[in-house]
Amino acid sequence: MRSEKEVYDIVLNFAKTDKRIRMVTLEGSRTNTNIPPDDFQDFDITFFVTDMDSFTSDDKWLDIFGERLILQKPEDMELFPAVEKGFSYLMLFTDDVKIDLTLLPLELIDEYFTWDKLVKLLLDKDNRIVKPPIPTDIDYHLQKPTQRMFDDCCNEFWNTTTYVVKGLCRKEILFAIDHMNDIVRKELLRMISWLIGIKQGFHFSLGKNYKFMKQYVPEELWERLMSTYNMDSYPHMWESFEQCMALFREVSSEVACQLDYQYPLYDEKISNYVIRQKKKYGIEYDNK
């Protein structure tokens, strides 16, 4: 695997010799001093260029960065169209280096620096940036919830549990799993993150997808959370689902108590709904 210096040298040497490229920035985890470096970190690079079409019309110029295992161009895809501005090249190379390179037109420079604070200026040929930004992950710090935010989280969690129940009672397990993963568990993780913030302070980030959460919760809570991912059968799905509800109930009750917020009635009402439906349709499912 190429070293960090070798990758930067290739990127910057190319940018310096190409007149179309006027500015280069680095984004993401490599700008964040709070993220431990490892071999899997992407090089999130942006080129500000004078002529987008001259780059996007032919991919041959990308060969300068090395031999690729795979290339993805989100803005050039039909099934997965990109929603961000610019044109991106997501590249994994044969030496395991990953470079996500984005092209942006020069006129977006001012707007670009309002999108994210985790940005480091690597090259500025025209001295456009008078005061280069200092990368910070402050935008990703835990956020103390308001009463309304707390209630919204509870509402979303308990409202969506009814869809999980629907899927389980109909024996539509993929439907149930989808709602469990995409909404129910996400709101549980959000609530746990608020409890962490209450106990540890709201001055740090748990990382993308809460990837550092394990460091801040008791082992017993972590093991219970992990148990909610066992969804390979109807009995296991019911167990995971009920554990998810129990965890949310405990954590949200503590958050409400700590912040002196009103605990909503959704819990009792929907929990009784779940009990009724489970009793009505039975729980003697096979393991298929």
LINRA-V73466 format. One record per backbone hydrogen bond with DSSP energy under -1.0 kcal/mol. NH is the residue of the N-H (numbers start at 1). CO is the residue of the C=O. E is the energy in kcal/mol with one decimal. If there is no record, write none. Layout:
nh-><NH;NH>
co-><CO;CO>
e-><E;E>
//
This chain:
nh-><7;8;9;10;11;12;13;14;15;16;17;21;22;23;24;25;26;27;31;32;35;41;43;45;45;46;47;48;49;50;55;56;57;58;62;63;64;65;66;69;70;72;76;77;87;89;90;91;92;93;94;96;99;100;101;102;103;104;106;108;109;112;113;114;115;119;120;122;123;125;127;136;140;141;142;150;151;152;153;154;155;156;157;158;159;160;161;163;164;165;166;167;168;169;170;172;176;177;178;179;180;181;182;183;184;185;187;188;189;190;191;192;193;194;195;196;197;198;199;200;201;210;211;212;213;215;216;222;223;224;225;226;227;228;229;230;231;237;238;239;240;241;242;243;244;245;246;247;248;249;250;251;252;253;254;255;256;257;258;259;261;269;270;271;272;273;274;275;276;277;278;279;280;281;282;285>
co-><3;4;5;6;7;8;9;10;11;12;13;18;48;48;123;46;120;44;28;29;32;38;98;43;100;25;102;23;104;20;52;52;53;55;59;60;61;62;63;92;92;90;73;74;103;101;72;99;70;97;67;93;91;43;89;45;87;47;49;105;106;108;109;111;112;117;26;24;24;22;124;117;137;138;204;146;147;148;149;150;151;152;153;154;155;156;157;160;160;161;162;163;164;165;166;167;172;173;174;175;176;177;178;179;179;180;183;184;185;186;187;188;189;190;191;192;193;194;195;196;197;207;208;206;210;212;213;218;219;220;221;222;223;225;226;227;229;233;234;235;236;237;238;239;240;241;242;243;244;245;246;247;248;249;250;251;252;253;254;255;256;265;266;267;268;269;270;271;272;273;274;275;276;277;278;283>
e-><-2.0;-2.4;-2.6;-2.0;-2.5;-3.0;-2.4;-1.8;-2.2;-2.7;-1.4;-1.2;-2.9;-1.2;-2.5;-2.0;-2.7;-2.6;-1.9;-1.2;-1.7;-1.3;-2.4;-1.1;-1.9;-2.1;-3.1;-2.7;-2.4;-1.8;-1.3;-2.3;-1.7;-1.1;-1.9;-1.8;-1.2;-1.9;-1.6;-3.6;-1.5;-1.9;-2.2;-1.5;-1.9;-3.2;-3.1;-2.8;-2.0;-2.8;-2.7;-2.2;-2.5;-2.0;-2.7;-2.6;-3.4;-2.7;-1.3;-1.9;-2.0;-2.9;-1.5;-1.9;-1.6;-1.6;-2.8;-2.5;-2.0;-2.0;-1.2;-1.4;-2.2;-1.3;-2.8;-2.6;-2.4;-2.7;-2.3;-2.1;-2.8;-2.6;-2.4;-2.7;-2.4;-1.9;-1.4;-1.0;-1.4;-2.4;-2.0;-2.3;-2.3;-3.0;-2.0;-3.6;-1.9;-3.0;-2.3;-1.8;-2.2;-2.9;-2.8;-1.5;-2.1;-2.9;-2.3;-1.7;-2.6;-2.1;-2.3;-2.5;-2.3;-1.7;-1.8;-2.3;-2.2;-2.3;-1.9;-3.4;-2.3;-1.8;-1.3;-2.8;-2.1;-1.3;-2.4;-2.3;-2.6;-1.9;-2.5;-2.6;-1.6;-1.3;-1.7;-1.2;-1.1;-2.6;-2.5;-2.1;-2.7;-2.6;-2.7;-2.2;-2.2;-2.1;-2.4;-2.7;-2.4;-2.5;-2.2;-2.9;-2.8;-1.8;-1.8;-2.5;-2.6;-2.1;-2.9;-2.3;-2.7;-2.0;-2.9;-2.8;-1.9;-1.5;-2.6;-2.1;-2.3;-2.4;-2.5;-2.2;-2.5;-2.4;-1.5;-2.1>
//
